Amino acid sequence: MCDDWSSRIRKAIINFMIYCDRHMIYHTSVDITNIRKTVDYIFSLMDKVIDEVGENVVQIVTDNEASFKAADHLLME
């Protein structure tokens, strides 16, 4: 699961969590304050997390933003 949010001091962050065996596990956060959220950049972040988790990924849940949706489509290819 990944979610994009902004802190009270306007710091943009993407959190990556893993749901496994009825438990939510924090994986990592990426500070994207000064980075454009392009489809390619989000895709690279998601792809890296999937590589770290391994081949047992069965579903990806993301933010509903257009760039996240497009990155999801790239991952499915």
Residue frames as qw, qx, qy, qz and C-alpha x, y, z in Angstrom:
[[0.000, 0.891, 0.455, 0.000, 0.00, 0.00, 0.00],
 [0.419, -0.004, -0.017, 0.908, 1.23, 3.48, -0.71],
 [0.057, -0.878, -0.473, 0.039, -0.24, 6.79, 0.23],
 [0.370, 0.363, 0.015, 0.855, 0.77, 10.34, -0.63],
 [0.320, -0.847, -0.422, 0.051, 0.20, 13.04, 1.98],
 [0.274, 0.622, -0.187, 0.709, 1.49, 16.40, 3.21],
 [0.476, -0.346, -0.590, 0.552, 2.52, 17.18, 6.76],
 [0.136, -0.891, -0.363, 0.236, 1.52, 20.28, 8.67],
 [0.240, -0.709, 0.263, 0.609, 4.72, 22.00, 7.48],
 [0.653, 0.666, -0.073, -0.354, 3.85, 21.12, 3.86],
 [0.141, -0.483, 0.840, 0.202, 6.37, 18.32, 3.54],
 [0.824, 0.234, -0.218, -0.468, 5.18, 15.86, 0.86],
 [0.276, -0.379, 0.877, -0.104, 5.68, 12.22, 1.76],
 [0.789, 0.082, -0.451, -0.410, 4.81, 8.85, 0.26],
 [0.507, -0.388, 0.703, -0.313, 4.43, 6.03, 2.79],
 [0.631, 0.186, -0.696, -0.287, 4.77, 2.37, 1.82],
 [0.575, -0.294, 0.604, -0.468, 3.12, -0.23, 4.02],
 [0.379, 0.141, -0.880, -0.249, 2.81, -3.98, 3.68],
 [0.742, -0.196, 0.247, -0.591, -0.23, -5.97, 4.74],
 [0.523, 0.249, -0.813, -0.056, 0.61, -9.56, 5.54],
 [0.464, -0.200, -0.837, 0.210, -1.04, -12.18, 7.69],
 [0.329, -0.796, -0.493, -0.123, -3.59, -9.71, 9.12],
 [0.482, -0.649, -0.090, 0.582, -0.92, -7.20, 10.12],
 [0.376, 0.908, 0.028, 0.185, 0.04, -3.83, 8.66],
 [0.745, -0.331, 0.077, 0.575, 3.81, -3.35, 8.54],
 [0.120, 0.945, -0.125, -0.276, 5.52, -0.04, 7.88],
 [0.869, 0.242, 0.157, 0.402, 8.08, -0.44, 5.08],
 [0.471, -0.080, 0.078, 0.875, 9.43, 2.99, 4.21],
 [0.156, 0.898, 0.305, -0.277, 8.68, 6.65, 3.58],
 [0.556, 0.221, 0.281, 0.750, 10.01, 8.84, 0.80],
 [0.043, -0.716, -0.180, 0.673, 10.26, 12.61, 1.11],
 [0.462, 0.431, 0.556, 0.540, 9.09, 14.01, -2.22],
 [0.071, -0.807, -0.271, 0.519, 8.87, 17.65, -1.18],
 [0.064, 0.729, -0.321, -0.600, 11.13, 18.94, -3.95],
 [0.205, -0.097, 0.884, 0.410, 10.47, 16.18, -6.48],
 [0.552, 0.155, -0.235, -0.785, 7.84, 16.19, -9.21],
 [0.612, 0.018, 0.744, -0.269, 5.42, 13.29, -8.88],
 [0.471, 0.402, -0.536, -0.574, 5.77, 12.03, -12.42],
 [0.953, 0.025, -0.040, -0.299, 4.43, 8.66, -13.46],
 [0.743, 0.396, -0.484, 0.236, 7.97, 7.37, -14.08],
 [0.025, 0.488, -0.616, 0.618, 9.17, 8.46, -10.64],
 [0.700, -0.229, 0.355, -0.576, 6.22, 6.90, -8.80],
 [0.940, 0.211, -0.224, -0.145, 6.60, 3.75, -10.90],
 [0.524, 0.466, -0.608, 0.372, 10.27, 3.49, -9.94],
 [0.289, -0.407, 0.582, -0.642, 9.43, 3.84, -6.24],
 [0.863, -0.052, 0.189, -0.466, 6.72, 1.18, -6.42],
 [0.855, 0.360, -0.374, 0.003, 8.90, -1.15, -8.48],
 [0.233, 0.510, -0.676, 0.478, 11.72, -0.86, -5.94],
 [0.531, -0.281, 0.523, -0.604, 9.40, -1.72, -3.05],
 [0.936, 0.142, -0.021, -0.321, 7.99, -4.70, -4.95],
 [0.669, 0.458, -0.551, 0.200, 11.54, -5.95, -5.62],
 [0.035, -0.444, 0.679, -0.584, 12.34, -5.63, -1.91],
 [0.723, -0.135, 0.360, -0.574, 9.16, -7.44, -0.83],
 [0.287, -0.173, 0.926, 0.172, 9.63, -10.28, -3.30],
 [0.201, -0.040, -0.756, -0.621, 7.47, -12.26, -5.66],
 [0.098, -0.408, -0.885, 0.200, 4.55, -12.74, -3.27],
 [0.179, 0.271, 0.122, -0.938, 2.91, -9.39, -4.07],
 [0.191, 0.409, 0.876, 0.170, -0.70, -10.05, -5.06],
 [0.049, 0.864, 0.467, 0.184, -2.25, -6.57, -4.88],
 [0.348, 0.034, -0.118, 0.930, -1.19, -2.93, -4.84],
 [0.107, -0.847, -0.520, 0.039, -3.35, -0.29, -3.17],
 [0.419, 0.083, 0.021, 0.904, -2.50, 3.32, -3.94],
 [0.098, 0.467, 0.202, -0.855, -3.61, 6.89, -3.75],
 [0.512, 0.617, 0.596, -0.040, -6.40, 7.74, -6.22],
 [0.039, 0.783, -0.217, -0.582, -4.30, 10.44, -7.91],
 [0.766, 0.606, -0.064, -0.203, -3.87, 10.18, -11.70],
 [0.276, 0.695, -0.662, 0.049, -0.09, 9.69, -11.57],
 [0.422, -0.281, 0.819, -0.268, -0.49, 6.78, -9.14],
 [0.809, 0.336, 0.367, -0.314, -3.14, 5.18, -11.36],
 [0.627, 0.703, -0.314, -0.115, -0.86, 5.47, -14.39],
 [0.012, -0.586, 0.795, -0.154, 2.08, 3.98, -12.44],
 [0.672, -0.039, 0.665, -0.324, -0.18, 1.06, -11.45],
 [0.817, 0.525, 0.078, -0.223, -0.92, 0.40, -15.12],
 [0.377, 0.716, -0.587, 0.029, 2.81, 0.38, -15.89],
 [0.334, -0.400, 0.811, -0.266, 3.38, -2.14, -13.10],
 [0.807, 0.193, 0.457, -0.320, 0.70, -4.43, -14.50],
 [0.699, 0.647, -0.268, -0.141, 2.49, -4.48, -17.85]]
